[in-house]
Amino acid sequence: LPIIGTRCEGEVFYIATLFWSQFTNEWIRIRFLVDTGSTFTTLSNFDARKNNINYKALESDKVLAEMGDGSEASTRTLDNCVIALPTEEDVHLIEQLDKVKVFDKIEKGRPQSSFLGIDILTRFRISFEGDLIILEK
Amino acid sequence: MPKFTEADSDNLRKFKKESELFHINYTRLKSKYKGQFVAIKHNKVIDHDKDLDSLTKRLGKLVTSLLVEYIPEKKAIYI
């Protein structure tokens, strides 16, 4: 069954998911922006803090992440994560990720979104239908 | 692999629906809550604030079960 995301304000597409890692130890709600320009699936600092993910217990990554606007951002890495993605018939598809990045800093002004990166998106064929994004195996 | 229970499945269904409704109602929300963070439950804004920390502090543990999003003042493009 295809995974369905929706477009927000005629702009980008988001997929509502449940996310699990050893640092959450429970399924938490994360709304990911679908970002084919992102190497890794990444949690925004806001989503991490909101869900009490103790990411500061992890070491900062040695390599800075290059952002779309040319700036650099410090990240940390969560190992062995799992994402439950919703399908159009309200069943779910489970995908595992060895690594998920977390933005280290609190965003000022407009907060960063959490990104669903190509580490997971390449597992799917992506198509668009009106305000829907459709991910199929 | 963590267990994914019927309650989790229900949570995902609700989150997907809330997210879809947020996108459908975005223009209306933008006219009222521009430049603010909004906390939404059952398609209703239950709290809002310009300061994220103040909002999350007020919401307490409830924050994880809500859709909390920022409504930008200006229309943004992503490049």
Backbone of each chain as ProteinMPNN parsed JSONL, in Angstrom:
{"seq_chain_A": "LPIIGTRCEGEVFYIATLFWSQFTNEWIRIRFLVDTGSTFTTLSNFDARKNNINYKALESDKVLAEMGDGSEASTRTLDNCVIALPTEEDVHLIEQLDKVKVFDKIEKGRPQSSFLGIDILTRFRISFEGDLIILEK", "coords_chain_A": {"N_chain_A": [[0.837, -1.2, 0.0], [0.522, 2.258, -0.773], [2.332, 5.007, 0.748], [1.102, 7.984, 2.087], [1.45, 11.477, 1.878], [0.846, 14.97, 2.599], [0.376, 18.201, 1.035], [1.393, 21.415, 2.206], [0.062, 24.577, 2.318], [0.333, 24.98, -0.447], [2.983, 24.505, -0.839], [5.577, 22.761, 0.401], [5.767, 19.165, 1.026], [4.507, 17.086, 3.599], [4.845, 14.302, 5.848], [3.093, 12.592, 8.266], [4.283, 10.827, 10.983], [5.09, 8.035, 13.191], [7.763, 7.787, 15.415], [10.559, 5.96, 16.589], [13.181, 5.509, 18.925], [16.08, 4.42, 20.79], [16.404, 6.413, 22.571], [13.973, 7.51, 22.933], [12.358, 5.436, 23.52], [9.734, 4.916, 23.193], [6.933, 5.247, 20.973], [6.868, 8.204, 19.186], [5.305, 11.239, 18.033], [6.181, 12.544, 14.931], [6.259, 14.98, 12.485], [7.312, 14.901, 9.353], [9.082, 16.824, 6.943], [9.21, 16.207, 3.541], [12.204, 15.705, 2.032], [14.219, 15.594, -0.508], [16.716, 16.589, -0.802], [18.129, 16.171, 1.439], [20.628, 14.412, 3.036], [20.526, 12.716, 5.245], [17.851, 11.479, 7.276], [16.474, 13.696, 9.556], [15.96, 15.014, 12.788], [14.294, 17.904, 13.943], [15.488, 20.379, 16.236], [13.501, 21.311, 17.86], [11.499, 19.285, 17.703], [12.927, 17.237, 18.917], [13.367, 18.244, 21.501], [10.763, 18.711, 22.331], [9.817, 16.159, 22.583], [11.269, 15.132, 24.61], [13.749, 13.895, 24.013], [16.816, 12.819, 24.923], [19.15, 14.043, 23.607], [21.47, 15.365, 24.125], [23.041, 13.742, 25.553], [24.503, 12.399, 23.75], [27.484, 12.407, 21.726], [28.571, 15.303, 19.876], [28.395, 15.383, 16.297], [31.31, 15.011, 14.279], [31.575, 16.126, 11.774], [30.216, 18.989, 10.31], [26.828, 19.733, 9.345], [25.792, 20.698, 6.137], [23.65, 23.243, 5.278], [20.683, 24.027, 3.309], [20.707, 26.756, 2.798], [23.327, 27.431, 2.742], [24.501, 27.758, 5.163], [26.015, 26.279, 8.154], [25.389, 23.516, 10.33], [25.411, 22.076, 13.563], [25.161, 18.679, 14.488], [23.829, 15.729, 16.117], [23.92, 12.132, 16.484], [21.448, 9.681, 16.356], [21.289, 6.274, 16.877], [20.027, 3.256, 15.314], [17.086, 3.586, 14.658], [13.5, 3.675, 14.224], [10.821, 4.077, 11.981], [7.388, 4.574, 11.694], [5.244, 4.629, 9.081], [2.352, 6.127, 7.612], [-0.17, 4.557, 5.621], [-2.433, 4.771, 2.78], [-4.706, 3.361, 3.445], [-4.861, 3.494, 6.125], [-3.255, 1.651, 7.452], [0.012, 0.72, 8.641], [3.47, 1.19, 7.706], [6.555, -0.121, 8.509], [9.778, 1.186, 8.803], [13.281, 0.825, 9.092], [16.078, 2.677, 10.311], [19.539, 3.108, 10.333], [20.889, 5.348, 11.225], [19.865, 8.476, 12.505], [19.857, 11.933, 12.309], [20.096, 14.658, 14.654], [19.315, 18.008, 15.055], [21.465, 20.208, 16.724], [21.131, 22.701, 17.846], [18.907, 25.16, 19.228], [16.423, 26.481, 17.272], [16.156, 29.794, 16.088], [13.569, 32.209, 15.613], [11.752, 31.334, 12.752], [11.215, 27.954, 13.105], [13.239, 25.107, 12.339], [12.229, 22.383, 10.246], [11.61, 18.861, 10.802], [13.335, 16.534, 8.802], [12.613, 14.205, 6.242], [14.838, 12.243, 4.822], [16.976, 11.273, 1.963], [17.972, 8.831, 2.69], [15.906, 7.264, 3.45], [13.958, 7.843, 1.572], [14.87, 6.885, -0.893], [14.132, 4.291, -0.904], [11.723, 4.118, -1.979], [9.365, 4.651, -4.695], [8.586, 7.772, -5.881], [5.733, 9.768, -6.328], [3.42, 12.33, -7.456], [0.185, 13.648, -6.798], [-2.006, 15.952, -7.287], [-2.543, 17.537, -4.269], [-1.215, 15.61, -2.905], [1.519, 13.515, -1.898], [2.954, 10.544, -2.978], [4.32, 7.586, -1.881], [5.72, 4.684, -2.97], [6.607, 1.251, -2.705]], "CA_chain_A": [[0.0, 0.0, 0.0], [1.356, 3.472, -0.814], [2.357, 5.956, 1.865], [0.536, 9.244, 1.615], [1.724, 12.719, 2.582], [0.033, 16.059, 2.046], [1.03, 19.477, 0.771], [0.965, 22.489, 3.097], [0.023, 25.92, 1.745], [0.829, 24.975, -1.811], [4.446, 24.493, -0.828], [6.246, 21.475, 0.553], [4.944, 18.025, 1.445], [4.83, 16.527, 4.914], [4.268, 13.005, 6.201], [2.939, 12.41, 9.714], [4.803, 9.491, 11.305], [5.513, 7.744, 14.564], [9.216, 7.579, 15.403], [11.061, 5.277, 17.791], [14.622, 5.293, 19.078], [16.38, 4.019, 22.165], [16.351, 7.598, 23.419], [12.568, 7.812, 23.236], [11.84, 4.184, 24.077], [8.3, 4.842, 22.913], [6.624, 5.851, 19.676], [6.529, 9.622, 19.331], [4.786, 11.855, 16.799], [7.057, 13.466, 14.196], [5.763, 15.365, 11.163], [8.519, 15.115, 8.555], [9.057, 17.457, 5.63], [9.85, 15.321, 2.567], [13.326, 16.512, 1.536], [15.148, 14.767, -1.298], [18.039, 17.222, -0.736], [18.71, 15.88, 2.742], [21.325, 13.11, 3.007], [20.016, 11.906, 6.348], [16.635, 11.857, 7.986], [16.959, 14.556, 10.649], [14.95, 15.595, 13.679], [14.527, 19.293, 14.33], [15.777, 20.519, 17.66], [12.21, 21.474, 18.515], [10.866, 17.967, 17.844], [13.701, 16.468, 19.902], [13.103, 18.782, 22.848], [9.338, 18.526, 22.628], [9.582, 14.754, 22.916], [12.204, 14.742, 25.675], [14.853, 13.049, 23.557], [18.014, 13.285, 25.625], [20.191, 13.993, 22.582], [22.716, 15.955, 24.635], [23.857, 12.649, 26.091], [25.313, 11.907, 22.629], [28.552, 13.315, 21.279], [28.281, 16.044, 18.645], [29.05, 14.831, 15.114], [32.552, 15.737, 13.957], [31.375, 16.872, 10.523], [29.033, 19.854, 10.352], [25.886, 19.53, 8.248], [25.63, 21.883, 5.288], [22.23, 23.504, 5.095], [20.3, 24.493, 1.979], [21.0, 28.184, 2.614], [24.771, 27.628, 2.765], [25.012, 27.801, 6.535], [26.379, 24.978, 8.689], [24.703, 23.217, 11.577], [25.947, 20.963, 14.332], [24.153, 17.628, 14.705], [24.214, 14.513, 16.858], [23.373, 10.982, 15.762], [20.709, 8.626, 17.059], [21.446, 4.994, 16.17], [18.955, 2.246, 15.343], [15.774, 4.22, 14.785], [12.417, 3.043, 13.465], [9.757, 5.026, 11.628], [6.124, 3.984, 11.227], [4.671, 5.553, 8.083], [0.944, 5.795, 7.376], [-0.579, 4.295, 4.24], [-3.734, 5.371, 2.479], [-5.807, 2.63, 4.075], [-4.684, 3.599, 7.568], [-2.358, 0.696, 8.092], [1.307, 1.382, 8.703], [4.643, 0.507, 7.164], [7.688, 0.125, 9.409], [11.083, 1.291, 8.148], [14.378, 1.002, 10.047], [17.185, 3.539, 9.893], [20.703, 2.935, 11.212], [21.249, 6.639, 11.816], [19.025, 9.665, 12.305], [20.534, 13.1, 12.878], [19.294, 15.609, 15.448], [19.929, 19.335, 15.091], [22.0, 20.462, 18.054], [20.815, 24.03, 18.365], [17.539, 25.656, 19.237], [16.261, 27.4, 16.156], [15.571, 31.112, 16.378], [12.591, 32.616, 14.612], [11.053, 30.21, 12.134], [11.966, 26.753, 13.457], [13.556, 24.096, 11.341], [11.376, 21.192, 10.243], [12.29, 17.57, 10.735], [13.42, 16.166, 7.39], [12.677, 12.815, 5.797], [15.905, 12.355, 3.827], [17.066, 10.258, 0.906], [18.295, 7.518, 3.257], [14.66, 6.475, 3.471], [13.142, 8.108, 0.367], [15.332, 6.069, -2.026], [13.503, 2.961, -0.816], [10.376, 4.25, -2.558], [9.144, 5.398, -5.928], [7.82, 8.94, -5.428], [4.912, 10.446, -7.339], [2.573, 13.406, -6.928], [-1.178, 13.669, -7.33], [-2.629, 17.113, -6.637], [-1.911, 17.921, -3.008], [-0.701, 14.406, -2.232], [2.749, 12.866, -2.335], [2.699, 9.104, -2.839], [5.548, 6.801, -1.813], [5.397, 3.268, -3.188], [7.753, 0.321, -2.739]], "C_chain_A": [[0.872, 1.25, 0.0], [1.236, 4.319, 0.453], [1.919, 7.308, 1.318], [0.979, 10.404, 2.506], [0.903, 13.821, 1.937], [0.832, 17.348, 1.944], [0.496, 20.531, 1.732], [1.112, 23.83, 2.391], [0.632, 25.98, 0.341], [2.339, 24.867, -1.916], [4.967, 23.064, -0.718], [5.303, 20.396, 1.089], [5.447, 17.482, 2.788], [4.198, 15.145, 5.057], [4.256, 12.892, 7.724], [3.353, 10.98, 10.056], [4.854, 9.264, 12.821], [6.968, 7.292, 14.492], [9.631, 6.917, 16.709], [12.579, 5.269, 17.789], [14.868, 4.895, 20.522], [16.299, 5.204, 23.12], [14.91, 8.042, 23.697], [11.971, 6.634, 23.979], [10.32, 4.102, 24.023], [8.077, 5.485, 21.547], [6.204, 7.299, 19.896], [6.093, 10.186, 17.97], [5.823, 12.793, 16.179], [6.446, 13.711, 12.813], [6.979, 15.749, 10.327], [8.213, 15.861, 7.263], [9.804, 16.515, 4.676], [10.938, 16.116, 1.856], [14.339, 15.633, 0.806], [16.555, 15.375, -1.312], [18.757, 16.941, 0.568], [19.348, 14.484, 2.724], [20.756, 12.169, 4.066], [18.644, 12.404, 6.81], [17.074, 12.549, 9.278], [15.795, 15.09, 11.481], [15.296, 17.046, 13.966], [14.807, 19.337, 15.825], [14.477, 20.641, 18.446], [11.532, 20.132, 18.735], [11.59, 17.118, 18.894], [13.383, 16.932, 21.324], [11.681, 18.526, 23.285], [9.064, 17.097, 23.129], [10.572, 14.198, 23.941], [13.255, 13.735, 25.232], [16.14, 13.615, 24.147], [19.228, 13.255, 24.686], [21.522, 14.561, 23.075], [23.61, 14.909, 25.294], [24.767, 12.063, 25.006], [26.402, 12.915, 22.287], [28.104, 14.056, 20.029], [29.022, 15.39, 17.483], [30.269, 15.681, 14.762], [32.395, 16.603, 12.701], [30.093, 17.692, 10.635], [28.135, 19.571, 9.154], [25.769, 20.822, 7.453], [24.148, 22.058, 4.979], [21.965, 24.066, 3.697], [20.641, 25.95, 1.714], [22.499, 28.48, 2.684], [25.351, 27.695, 4.166], [25.37, 26.376, 6.992], [25.684, 24.764, 10.03], [25.342, 22.005, 12.246], [24.821, 19.947, 14.592], [24.707, 16.559, 15.648], [23.508, 13.351, 16.172], [22.677, 10.005, 16.701], [20.865, 7.349, 16.246], [20.174, 4.148, 16.289], [17.571, 2.85, 15.608], [14.749, 3.499, 13.899], [11.345, 4.091, 13.208], [8.541, 4.246, 11.146], [5.441, 5.011, 10.331], [3.235, 5.151, 7.778], [0.658, 5.515, 5.9], [-2.002, 4.802, 4.026], [-4.896, 4.616, 3.114], [-5.607, 2.505, 5.58], [-4.048, 2.385, 8.215], [-0.972, 1.346, 8.043], [2.403, 0.519, 8.081], [5.819, 0.879, 8.058], [8.996, 0.152, 8.609], [12.147, 1.528, 9.216], [15.463, 1.897, 9.456], [18.345, 3.355, 10.875], [21.029, 4.226, 11.948], [20.192, 7.702, 11.507], [19.737, 10.822, 12.999], [19.544, 13.941, 13.7], [20.015, 16.951, 15.418], [20.239, 19.705, 16.537], [21.478, 21.736, 18.688], [19.319, 24.318, 18.306], [17.408, 26.683, 18.126], [15.655, 28.724, 16.634], [14.581, 31.45, 15.271], [11.841, 31.417, 14.064], [11.817, 28.909, 12.413], [12.172, 25.829, 12.267], [12.515, 22.976, 11.397], [12.242, 19.963, 10.457], [12.229, 17.115, 9.285], [13.408, 14.656, 7.196], [13.641, 12.799, 4.611], [15.959, 11.203, 2.844], [17.479, 8.883, 1.44], [17.061, 6.636, 3.328], [13.875, 6.646, 2.153], [13.577, 7.263, -0.829], [14.76, 4.646, -1.986], [12.15, 2.944, -1.526], [10.43, 4.888, -3.946], [8.207, 6.541, -5.539], [7.0, 9.508, -6.588], [4.015, 11.477, -6.646], [1.205, 13.354, -7.579], [-1.914, 14.801, -6.629], [-1.863, 17.511, -5.389], [-1.354, 16.731, -2.243], [0.673, 14.024, -2.785], [2.562, 11.386, -2.026], [4.032, 8.368, -2.901], [5.174, 5.331, -1.939], [6.67, 2.432, -3.229], [7.932, -0.221, -4.137]], "O_chain_A": [[1.874, 1.292, 0.714], [0.204, 4.344, 1.123], [2.319, 7.715, 0.228], [0.895, 10.325, 3.731], [0.333, 13.635, 0.862], [1.814, 17.559, 2.656], [-0.696, 20.554, 2.041], [2.197, 24.165, 1.917], [1.353, 26.919, 0.0], [2.907, 25.115, -2.979], [4.813, 22.263, -1.64], [4.195, 20.683, 1.541], [6.648, 17.434, 3.056], [3.157, 14.857, 4.467], [5.281, 13.073, 8.381], [2.828, 10.028, 9.479], [4.681, 10.191, 13.612], [7.348, 6.513, 13.618], [9.135, 7.255, 17.783], [13.195, 5.044, 16.747], [13.985, 5.014, 21.371], [16.145, 5.028, 24.329], [14.665, 8.852, 24.59], [11.196, 6.79, 24.923], [9.706, 3.305, 24.731], [8.949, 6.188, 21.036], [5.304, 7.586, 20.686], [6.466, 9.674, 16.914], [6.286, 13.729, 16.831], [6.156, 12.772, 12.072], [7.6, 16.787, 10.558], [7.228, 15.579, 6.581], [10.913, 16.077, 4.983], [10.644, 17.086, 1.158], [15.203, 15.011, 1.425], [17.492, 14.735, -1.788], [19.871, 17.419, 0.781], [18.677, 13.495, 2.429], [20.535, 10.985, 3.813], [18.337, 13.593, 6.736], [17.936, 12.048, 10.0], [14.786, 15.553, 10.948], [16.457, 17.379, 14.204], [14.41, 18.444, 16.575], [14.368, 20.134, 19.563], [11.04, 19.86, 19.83], [10.964, 16.382, 19.656], [13.16, 16.123, 22.224], [11.413, 18.175, 24.434], [8.2, 16.871, 23.976], [10.702, 12.987, 24.12], [13.611, 12.829, 25.985], [16.498, 14.764, 23.888], [20.201, 12.542, 24.931], [22.575, 14.271, 22.508], [24.786, 15.16, 25.559], [25.696, 11.316, 25.313], [26.26, 14.114, 22.527], [27.352, 13.518, 19.217], [30.14, 14.901, 17.651], [30.263, 16.901, 14.925], [33.0, 17.669, 12.585], [29.034, 17.178, 10.998], [28.616, 19.213, 8.079], [25.66, 21.907, 8.024], [23.485, 21.145, 4.486], [22.876, 24.514, 3.001], [20.841, 26.35, 0.568], [22.902, 29.644, 2.685], [26.571, 27.69, 4.333], [25.068, 25.399, 6.307], [25.427, 25.715, 10.768], [25.752, 21.048, 11.589], [23.683, 20.32, 14.877], [25.905, 16.511, 15.926], [22.599, 13.561, 15.369], [23.243, 9.566, 17.701], [20.597, 7.347, 15.045], [19.375, 4.3, 17.213], [16.978, 2.634, 16.666], [15.11, 2.805, 12.948], [11.003, 4.884, 14.085], [8.654, 3.365, 10.294], [5.106, 6.113, 10.765], [2.93, 3.961, 7.695], [1.206, 6.188, 5.027], [-2.681, 5.208, 4.969], [-5.969, 5.189, 3.3], [-6.094, 1.575, 6.224], [-4.274, 2.116, 9.395], [-0.815, 2.418, 7.459], [2.274, -0.699, 7.952], [6.051, 2.056, 8.331], [9.274, -0.762, 7.832], [11.95, 2.327, 10.132], [15.724, 1.869, 8.254], [18.161, 3.436, 12.09], [21.394, 4.216, 13.124], [19.699, 7.801, 10.384], [20.167, 10.696, 14.145], [18.336, 13.927, 13.465], [21.206, 17.019, 15.725], [19.416, 19.545, 17.438], [21.391, 21.844, 19.912], [18.587, 23.798, 17.465], [18.185, 27.635, 18.049], [14.758, 28.747, 17.476], [14.745, 31.023, 14.128], [11.35, 30.582, 14.824], [12.967, 28.78, 11.992], [11.376, 25.791, 11.329], [11.986, 22.663, 12.464], [13.463, 20.019, 10.309], [11.211, 17.284, 8.614], [14.106, 13.922, 7.897], [13.308, 13.279, 3.528], [15.132, 10.292, 2.869], [17.355, 7.882, 0.734], [17.158, 5.41, 3.274], [13.216, 5.717, 1.687], [12.756, 6.95, -1.691], [14.901, 3.893, -2.95], [11.516, 1.897, -1.658], [11.393, 5.561, -4.313], [7.157, 6.31, -4.938], [7.515, 9.7, -7.689], [3.876, 11.488, -5.423], [1.08, 13.054, -8.766], [-2.393, 14.634, -5.507], [-0.665, 17.79, -5.452], [-1.056, 16.842, -1.054], [0.95, 14.187, -3.973], [2.076, 11.018, -0.956], [4.783, 8.514, -3.866], [4.415, 4.797, -1.13], [7.695, 2.881, -3.742], [8.838, -1.019, -4.38]]}, "seq_chain_B": "MPKFTEADSDNLRKFKKESELFHINYTRLKSKYKGQFVAIKHNKVIDHDKDLDSLTKRLGKLVTSLLVEYIPEKKAIYI", "coords_chain_B": {"N_chain_B": [[13.424, -4.727, 17.422], [10.882, -2.41, 18.144], [7.703, -2.892, 19.818], [4.613, -2.479, 18.086], [1.689, -1.405, 18.874], [-1.942, -1.772, 18.914], [-2.87, 0.588, 19.969], [-0.817, 2.339, 19.278], [-1.086, 2.279, 16.535], [-3.572, 3.486, 16.289], [-2.928, 5.989, 17.287], [-1.182, 6.882, 15.268], [-2.939, 6.983, 13.089], [-4.667, 9.036, 13.97], [-2.859, 11.164, 14.168], [-2.062, 11.449, 11.52], [-4.484, 12.27, 10.394], [-4.94, 14.673, 11.808], [-2.769, 16.15, 10.924], [-3.332, 16.35, 8.186], [-5.685, 17.863, 8.302], [-4.673, 20.193, 9.419], [-3.147, 21.137, 7.287], [-5.162, 21.598, 5.409], [-6.605, 23.596, 6.704], [-4.805, 25.634, 6.864], [-4.579, 28.236, 5.69], [-6.644, 29.664, 6.951], [-5.801, 29.474, 9.616], [-3.441, 30.873, 9.416], [-4.284, 33.492, 9.004], [-5.074, 34.198, 11.499], [-3.143, 33.453, 13.429], [-0.606, 34.322, 12.767], [2.945, 34.311, 12.847], [3.142, 32.898, 15.178], [3.374, 30.072, 17.458], [1.276, 27.282, 17.337], [-0.865, 25.123, 19.179], [-2.544, 22.238, 18.519], [-5.472, 20.34, 18.907], [-7.721, 17.8, 18.119], [-8.449, 19.215, 15.79], [-8.731, 21.801, 16.726], [-7.442, 24.892, 17.886], [-5.796, 24.891, 20.833], [-4.023, 26.294, 22.338], [-1.705, 29.036, 22.01], [1.271, 30.866, 21.146], [3.838, 33.356, 20.867], [6.276, 32.705, 21.768], [8.071, 29.801, 21.884], [9.095, 28.263, 24.039], [7.606, 29.207, 26.215], [5.07, 28.342, 25.494], [5.375, 25.51, 25.363], [6.022, 25.034, 27.982], [3.66, 25.714, 29.314], [1.965, 23.78, 28.239], [3.039, 21.416, 29.132], [3.328, 17.897, 29.728], [1.422, 17.272, 27.912], [2.142, 18.212, 25.463], [3.381, 16.338, 23.765], [1.351, 14.881, 22.678], [0.032, 16.447, 20.967], [-0.496, 18.434, 17.974], [1.92, 20.599, 17.299], [2.772, 23.504, 15.828], [4.507, 25.985, 13.837], [3.352, 29.073, 12.618], [4.285, 30.879, 10.026], [5.076, 34.414, 9.578], [5.447, 35.522, 7.106], [4.912, 34.377, 3.771], [6.755, 31.581, 2.893], [9.372, 30.411, 0.755], [10.899, 27.415, -0.283], [14.131, 26.637, -1.059]], "CA_chain_B": [[12.291, -3.957, 16.858], [9.886, -2.109, 19.183], [6.315, -3.331, 19.559], [3.706, -1.463, 17.563], [0.413, -1.919, 19.366], [-3.16, -1.197, 18.328], [-2.932, 1.984, 20.456], [0.123, 3.088, 18.446], [-1.721, 2.367, 15.22], [-4.634, 4.48, 16.446], [-2.225, 7.268, 17.443], [-0.69, 7.272, 13.94], [-4.133, 7.358, 12.301], [-5.126, 10.357, 14.445], [-1.829, 12.155, 13.831], [-2.16, 11.663, 10.067], [-5.705, 13.049, 10.152], [-4.718, 16.033, 12.338], [-1.817, 16.805, 10.032], [-4.058, 16.671, 6.946], [-6.61, 18.969, 8.597], [-3.832, 21.38, 9.603], [-2.795, 21.633, 5.955], [-6.393, 22.107, 4.786], [-7.024, 24.824, 7.404], [-3.611, 26.473, 7.056], [-4.826, 29.631, 5.318], [-7.464, 30.245, 8.016], [-4.941, 29.592, 10.804], [-2.437, 31.905, 9.15], [-4.891, 34.813, 9.154], [-5.307, 34.477, 12.917], [-2.013, 33.138, 14.332], [0.647, 34.636, 12.065], [4.111, 34.57, 13.702], [2.993, 32.228, 16.47], [3.282, 28.62, 17.543], [-0.078, 26.872, 17.717], [-1.032, 23.744, 19.658], [-3.842, 21.821, 17.979], [-6.027, 19.048, 19.315], [-9.025, 17.573, 17.473], [-8.671, 20.275, 14.804], [-8.976, 23.085, 17.384], [-6.261, 25.487, 18.526], [-6.063, 24.94, 22.276], [-3.135, 27.307, 22.918], [-0.804, 29.638, 21.021], [2.219, 31.8, 21.755], [4.968, 33.721, 20.001], [7.47, 32.096, 22.346], [7.914, 28.35, 21.925], [9.349, 27.724, 25.376], [6.458, 29.533, 27.072], [3.955, 27.466, 25.097], [5.635, 24.116, 25.77], [5.984, 24.999, 29.451], [2.243, 25.697, 29.699], [1.33, 22.529, 27.815], [3.588, 20.311, 29.924], [3.423, 16.592, 29.061], [0.401, 17.224, 26.851], [2.738, 18.666, 24.198], [3.749, 15.211, 22.898], [0.16, 14.278, 22.065], [-0.62, 17.488, 20.161], [0.204, 18.936, 16.799], [2.419, 21.939, 17.624], [3.406, 23.99, 14.596], [4.747, 27.42, 13.723], [2.701, 29.711, 11.474], [5.175, 31.999, 9.692], [4.441, 35.701, 9.252], [5.5, 35.709, 5.658], [4.917, 33.161, 2.97], [8.143, 31.19, 2.65], [9.649, 29.445, -0.296], [12.003, 26.529, 0.087], [15.017, 26.407, -2.21]], "C_chain_B": [[11.255, -3.683, 17.956], [8.503, -2.627, 18.799], [5.508, -2.179, 19.002], [2.287, -1.967, 17.851], [-0.764, -1.292, 18.615], [-3.307, 0.276, 18.745], [-1.99, 2.872, 19.628], [-0.469, 3.316, 17.055], [-2.814, 3.448, 15.223], [-4.032, 5.89, 16.548], [-1.742, 7.784, 16.081], [-1.838, 7.719, 13.032], [-4.591, 8.77, 12.659], [-4.143, 11.454, 14.038], [-1.881, 12.494, 12.34], [-3.356, 12.561, 9.754], [-5.521, 14.496, 10.602], [-3.786, 16.828, 11.426], [-2.497, 17.23, 8.727], [-4.991, 17.863, 7.162], [-5.849, 20.279, 8.799], [-3.489, 21.997, 8.242], [-4.008, 22.238, 5.258], [-6.768, 23.464, 5.384], [-5.903, 25.863, 7.531], [-3.877, 27.954, 6.769], [-5.629, 30.348, 6.408], [-6.609, 30.458, 9.279], [-3.937, 30.727, 10.634], [-3.011, 33.304, 9.356], [-5.033, 35.197, 10.63], [-4.052, 34.352, 13.789], [-0.648, 33.378, 13.687], [1.796, 34.915, 13.047], [4.044, 33.876, 15.053], [3.083, 30.706, 16.341], [1.858, 28.281, 17.976], [-0.057, 25.414, 18.181], [-2.443, 23.314, 19.297], [-4.229, 20.441, 18.484], [-7.423, 18.927, 18.723], [-9.408, 18.738, 16.563], [-9.01, 21.627, 15.434], [-7.684, 23.591, 18.018], [-6.564, 25.615, 20.014], [-5.13, 25.914, 22.999], [-2.231, 27.855, 21.812], [0.084, 30.657, 21.709], [3.307, 32.154, 20.744], [6.246, 33.048, 20.483], [7.238, 30.592, 22.552], [8.085, 27.779, 23.33], [8.194, 28.005, 26.338], [5.293, 28.594, 26.781], [4.176, 26.036, 25.602], [5.604, 23.969, 27.29], [4.53, 24.923, 29.942], [1.596, 24.351, 29.391], [1.819, 21.326, 28.615], [3.658, 19.03, 29.111], [2.453, 16.447, 27.899], [1.014, 17.491, 25.474], [3.033, 17.505, 23.234], [2.536, 14.601, 22.185], [-0.56, 15.264, 21.138], [0.142, 17.725, 18.866], [0.62, 20.363, 17.151], [3.222, 22.431, 16.425], [3.571, 25.499, 14.64], [4.031, 27.944, 12.474], [3.546, 30.939, 11.105], [4.421, 33.276, 9.322], [4.369, 35.912, 7.756], [5.451, 34.361, 4.975], [6.373, 32.821, 2.643], [8.231, 30.328, 1.4], [10.859, 28.633, 0.135], [12.856, 26.279, -1.145], [16.281, 25.69, -1.746]], "O_chain_B": [[10.8, -4.613, 18.623], [8.18, -2.779, 17.621], [5.698, -1.031, 19.402], [1.766, -2.84, 17.155], [-0.587, -0.396, 17.789], [-3.802, 1.102, 17.978], [-2.323, 4.015, 19.316], [-0.363, 4.402, 16.485], [-2.947, 4.217, 14.271], [-4.554, 6.848, 15.977], [-1.875, 8.969, 15.776], [-1.722, 8.704, 12.304], [-4.866, 9.59, 11.784], [-4.548, 12.537, 13.617], [-1.762, 13.654, 11.946], [-3.256, 13.492, 8.955], [-5.889, 15.43, 9.889], [-3.99, 18.019, 11.19], [-2.265, 18.331, 8.227], [-5.078, 18.757, 6.32], [-6.32, 21.345, 8.402], [-3.536, 23.215, 8.07], [-3.897, 23.268, 4.594], [-7.195, 24.37, 4.668], [-6.057, 26.86, 8.237], [-3.445, 28.822, 7.527], [-5.337, 31.494, 6.749], [-6.694, 31.503, 9.923], [-3.625, 31.446, 11.583], [-2.311, 34.201, 9.826], [-5.103, 36.379, 10.965], [-3.916, 35.069, 14.78], [0.335, 32.719, 14.023], [1.619, 35.688, 13.989], [4.793, 34.216, 15.969], [2.893, 30.14, 15.264], [1.304, 28.918, 18.872], [0.676, 24.587, 17.639], [-3.418, 23.939, 19.711], [-3.427, 19.507, 18.488], [-8.22, 19.861, 18.819], [-10.553, 19.19, 16.568], [-9.525, 22.51, 14.749], [-6.927, 22.822, 18.61], [-7.468, 26.349, 20.413], [-5.402, 26.315, 24.131], [-2.025, 27.195, 20.794], [-0.294, 31.241, 22.725], [3.65, 31.35, 19.877], [7.183, 32.844, 19.71], [6.341, 30.175, 23.285], [7.317, 26.917, 23.757], [7.843, 27.165, 27.167], [4.62, 28.114, 27.693], [3.282, 25.431, 26.192], [5.216, 22.928, 27.82], [4.212, 24.168, 30.861], [0.788, 23.842, 30.169], [1.102, 20.336, 28.76], [4.009, 19.063, 27.931], [2.638, 15.608, 27.018], [0.482, 17.059, 24.451], [2.943, 17.676, 22.018], [2.692, 13.885, 21.196], [-1.622, 14.958, 20.595], [1.274, 17.272, 18.696], [-0.233, 21.24, 17.288], [4.234, 21.834, 16.059], [2.875, 26.199, 15.375], [4.099, 27.333, 11.408], [3.513, 31.94, 11.82], [3.295, 33.234, 8.827], [3.379, 36.406, 7.216], [5.885, 33.346, 5.519], [7.126, 33.673, 2.173], [7.293, 29.616, 1.042], [11.734, 29.131, 0.843], [12.368, 25.771, -2.154], [17.16, 25.401, -2.558]]}, "name": "protein", "num_of_chains": 2, "seq": "LPIIGTRCEGEVFYIATLFWSQFTNEWIRIRFLVDTGSTFTTLSNFDARKNNINYKALESDKVLAEMGDGSEASTRTLDNCVIALPTEEDVHLIEQLDKVKVFDKIEKGRPQSSFLGIDILTRFRISFEGDLIILEKMPKFTEADSDNLRKFKKESELFHINYTRLKSKYKGQFVAIKHNKVIDHDKDLDSLTKRLGKLVTSLLVEYIPEKKAIYI"}
